[in-house]
Amino acid sequence: MDAEHTTRILKDQAAIQQQLWRTALGPWESGVLPSADSLDRARKSLKTSLVEDGIGFAETQSHILEDIVPGFNGGSISPNYYGFVTGGTTPAALFADNVVSAYDQNVQVHLPNHSIVTDVENAALGLLTDLLKLDRQQWKNGTFTTGATASNIMGLACGREFVLRTAAERKGSSVKSMGEHGYLEVLKAAGLSRFQVLSTMPHSSVGKAAGILGIGRANVKNICVKDDPLQFDMALLEEELAQPETASIVAISCGEVNTGRFATRGIDQMKEIRRLCDEYGAWIHVDGAFGIFGRILEDTPEFSSIKAGCEGLELADSITGDGHKLLNVPYDCGFFLCRHAHVAGNVFQNANAAYLSSGESSGIAIPSPLNIGIENSRRFRALPLYSSLISYGKSGYREMLKRQIRLARMISTWLFDHPAYTVLPTYGSKKELLQNTYMVVLFSAQDERLNGELAKNINVTSKIFVSGTVWEGRPACRIAISNWRVDEQRDFEIVTGVLQSILEENEQKK
Ligand SMILES: *Cc1c(COP(=O)(O)O)cnc(C)c1O
């Protein structure tokens, strides 16, 4: 490409950028879902074979903007999209993400004389530990991932390495690294025959991680008490940890995805789990994809239950967090933090590629990302996070989360008081409900027929979007509030307006 060509493209790019920003950051007026027509048109517009000569950049731009973009949903752009936990994109993150794409830096090796990118990643990890009130020195071993799923794979992989290594070392074996010698040889050397993950209501990605890592989805065991599927049965935990010839990882759901509730209840319980895991040589992995951000709240009675739910995580061995959820940076961005220095290297090192190790020194020891994570080449995904964190600071993120929690609590109180709806899990008192609601509201309609179609009827309005799920065998709806543009009063009116109109429609149908 000649210089003139490049300049023209960049100029066009800038104009389009302006146009996109007006849509992406302006008021969101169209529905949260694309219309059936837009989807149909977008689908029909897709090219079905690659032509010999391209249609050119200009026509491609029109095709993407006019045909494909109308087929998108408002998942991240609209503050009233409450499906999954999607977050949004803050202006500071969007700006940085465009820089990332334009300059296309590959983050793989720490080469301090070639690029600043690994230093930026390292700085962003430090800022994250500040935000999460974790000790920088203890939690400096981390990396950026594609999301919480990849972080959970890393957590279980590091746990497996550590637990087996410890057991093999106790037997005096020189065969001790899973990453080096493989599962079968190390299991044998360690005198073990089973590997299990103990958890309560783990996110589906924990099972996926167990499947990928050869632990097996069937070996992810629920160890909850009888009357609460999320609370650890501490006696059962000890019983399972003590099983002969068995190695274990304890996976803590710090924020359960259906209810937004927490698996643990404060520092005393975390200390007890830590004590048991030390005694039996187990690893503690915390899946805090969105729950861990409860740590940024103030110590006030309003948030005391949430704070207790993510207290003591500093006692874990590894932690998963998501950037593209509550931190409101674009996909894809997750992070993995670990308290042990060499474990990730033992698992993920890119063997026999001496040319890829960093020969230079910058005064700070930063490991090359390709030796401590899954990919060898990857996107510079730390920059949007760095940009957003320094732009809004601790208080910016704290205020955002408080607005999300307060809106969730306003909606759950409204539902609690409403004769036609039930908040789940069922709460004894309104006070308990308020205390325990994080940024997720799970509910159902009492009318059986209506309840079966509730999520569908809500989403067809396209004013809000909720996830349909199942709770204790019955269909249920889930509202997850995670967008930076949340506005308690405005959004409360919109959500309750839709929920009320669904009931009125249902009455008319009778
Ligand atoms: C969303 C989520 C995941 C998976 O995260 P991705 O970013 O989609 O990979 C894992 N655990 C929990 C608790 C989650 O909420």
The ligand as an SDF file (V2000), in Angstrom:
LIG
                    3D

 15 15  0  0  0  0  0  0  0  0999 V2000
  -19.5940  -15.4660   32.5340 C   0  0  0  0  0  0  0  0  0  0  0  0
  -19.0070  -16.3920   33.5000 C   0  0  0  0  0  0  0  0  0  0  0  0
  -18.0340  -17.3270   33.1270 C   0  0  0  0  0  0  0  0  0  0  0  0
  -17.5930  -17.4920   31.6810 C   0  0  0  0  0  0  0  0  0  0  0  0
  -17.0530  -16.3140   31.2540 O   0  0  0  0  0  0  0  0  0  0  0  0
  -16.7100  -15.9570   29.7450 P   0  0  0  0  0  0  0  0  0  0  0  0
  -16.1630  -14.6080   29.8960 O   0  0  0  0  0  0  0  0  0  0  0  0
  -18.0110  -16.0250   29.0160 O   0  0  0  0  0  0  0  0  0  0  0  0
  -15.7250  -16.9440   29.2480 O   0  0  0  0  0  0  0  0  0  0  0  0
  -17.4740  -18.1160   34.1030 C   0  0  0  0  0  0  0  0  0  0  0  0
  -17.8670  -18.0090   35.3740 N   0  0  0  0  0  0  0  0  0  0  0  0
  -18.8220  -17.1500   35.7720 C   0  0  0  0  0  0  0  0  0  0  0  0
  -19.2120  -17.0980   37.2130 C   0  0  0  0  0  0  0  0  0  0  0  0
  -19.4230  -16.3070   34.8470 C   0  0  0  0  0  0  0  0  0  0  0  0
  -20.3590  -15.4390   35.2390 O   0  0  0  0  0  0  0  0  0  0  0  0
  1  2  1  0
  2  3  1  0
  2 14  2  0
  3  4  1  0
  3 10  2  0
  4  5  1  0
  5  6  1  0
  6  7  2  0
  6  8  1  0
  6  9  1  0
 10 11  1  0
 11 12  2  0
 12 13  1  0
 12 14  1  0
 14 15  1  0
M  END
$$$$
